[in-house]
Amino acid sequence: MTTAVQRRESASVWDQFCNWITSTNNRLYIGWFGVIMIPCLLAATICFVIAFIAAPPVDIDGIREPVAGSLLFGNNMISGAVVPSSNAIGLHFYPIWEADSLDEWLYNGGPYQLVIFHFLLGVFCYMGREWELS
């Protein structure tokens, strides 16, 4: 009995990763837009769930009268919300690193911006993924 041994060229880890990302043989196509889409949508979803359950009140009008929207502050599933950003910061991008503290970021409605911007980026990447696959 004879056995033929064939030598395979070993590809680098990066080449294997690239082939896996762009392969249409996967059950779910990921693509390069999916590399950005998946973490963005996960971040938006996780932040939304945490903010819906436990976010502190937000000074939505900028007049130092915080509005509570989370379940732990007395709202139910119908009246609960992730309260929008404060008017005190205006129409400015307000990332975590721009705030003096995490408490200030939460008080000014930072989770709302995180959820909205990550969700929009995820939607745009989903559309790009559809284009990439077509």
Legacy VTK file of the C-alpha trace (Angstrom):
# vtk DataFile Version 3.0
C-alpha trace
ASCII
DATASET POLYDATA
POINTS 134 float
0.000 0.000 0.000
1.377 3.364 -0.977
0.523 6.627 0.689
1.040 9.882 -1.060
2.025 12.744 1.188
1.305 16.178 -0.092
2.919 19.191 1.462
0.625 22.125 2.210
1.843 25.643 2.193
1.275 27.055 5.626
-0.345 30.446 5.471
0.302 33.081 8.080
-2.234 33.679 10.813
-3.230 36.963 9.148
-3.877 35.211 5.828
-5.996 32.584 7.574
-7.961 35.334 9.336
-8.502 37.219 6.052
-9.702 34.064 4.332
-12.100 33.292 7.191
-13.544 36.845 7.257
-14.155 37.014 3.507
-15.230 33.394 3.016
-18.749 32.862 1.724
-18.628 29.258 2.939
-19.363 30.335 6.525
-22.910 29.954 7.770
-22.980 33.705 8.390
-21.010 36.031 6.151
-18.893 38.424 8.215
-16.896 40.516 5.748
-14.730 43.503 6.551
-17.711 45.681 7.384
-18.828 42.946 9.780
-15.535 43.267 11.655
-16.664 46.788 12.610
-20.410 46.102 12.738
-20.402 43.265 15.275
-18.480 45.071 18.067
-20.430 48.311 17.483
-23.818 46.632 17.747
-22.691 44.630 20.785
-21.471 47.809 22.512
-24.744 49.610 21.723
-26.860 46.692 22.943
-24.911 46.140 26.155
-24.878 49.855 26.998
-28.611 50.149 26.263
-29.506 47.216 28.512
-27.326 48.463 31.374
-28.603 52.048 31.018
-32.229 50.890 30.802
-31.824 48.922 34.013
-29.468 51.013 36.125
-28.523 54.437 34.700
-28.704 57.324 37.167
-30.969 60.325 36.491
-29.923 62.685 33.689
-30.073 66.494 33.705
-31.895 66.585 30.366
-32.812 70.309 30.386
-29.561 71.595 31.846
-31.404 73.182 34.795
-30.217 70.756 37.475
-33.495 68.812 37.632
-32.477 65.253 36.759
-34.940 62.956 35.011
-34.805 59.259 35.899
-35.501 56.712 33.203
-34.064 53.437 34.456
-35.875 50.556 36.104
-33.931 50.863 39.363
-35.179 54.434 39.777
-38.870 53.510 39.865
-39.819 53.145 36.211
-41.464 50.076 34.728
-40.951 48.451 31.330
-43.384 50.888 29.699
-42.121 54.144 31.214
-38.444 53.172 31.279
-36.043 54.843 28.874
-32.452 55.699 28.218
-32.757 59.437 28.835
-31.265 61.608 26.050
-28.206 63.794 26.476
-28.348 66.995 28.476
-28.923 70.366 26.845
-26.024 71.573 28.963
-23.604 69.888 26.554
-25.519 71.035 23.475
-25.106 69.240 20.167
-21.589 68.152 20.922
-19.999 64.749 20.748
-19.536 63.728 24.393
-17.291 60.670 24.719
-16.327 59.182 28.075
-12.794 60.584 27.921
-14.077 64.174 27.599
-15.870 64.076 30.955
-14.065 64.844 34.197
-15.514 61.712 35.782
-17.762 58.809 34.939
-20.444 60.300 37.201
-20.433 63.512 35.145
-20.681 61.513 31.918
-23.662 59.579 33.289
-25.302 62.747 34.666
-25.106 64.454 31.274
-26.594 61.497 29.384
-23.445 60.004 27.879
-24.909 56.477 27.507
-27.563 57.839 25.132
-24.906 59.151 22.760
-22.894 55.944 23.045
-25.949 53.854 22.131
-27.054 56.108 19.257
-23.636 56.556 17.640
-22.641 52.894 17.934
-26.032 51.781 16.623
-25.800 54.154 13.641
-22.274 52.987 12.866
-23.493 49.380 13.118
-26.365 50.082 10.699
-24.026 51.787 8.237
-21.648 48.820 8.444
-24.568 46.434 7.887
-25.423 48.298 4.691
-21.756 48.174 3.684
-21.716 44.450 4.382
-24.711 43.963 2.105
-22.903 45.933 -0.596
-19.711 43.946 0.013
-21.560 40.646 -0.382
-23.419 41.690 -3.547
LINES 1 135
134 0 1 2 3 4 5 6 7 8 9 10 11 12 13 14 15 16 17 18 19 20 21 22 23 24 25 26 27 28 29 30 31 32 33 34 35 36 37 38 39 40 41 42 43 44 45 46 47 48 49 50 51 52 53 54 55 56 57 58 59 60 61 62 63 64 65 66 67 68 69 70 71 72 73 74 75 76 77 78 79 80 81 82 83 84 85 86 87 88 89 90 91 92 93 94 95 96 97 98 99 100 101 102 103 104 105 106 107 108 109 110 111 112 113 114 115 116 117 118 119 120 121 122 123 124 125 126 127 128 129 130 131 132 133
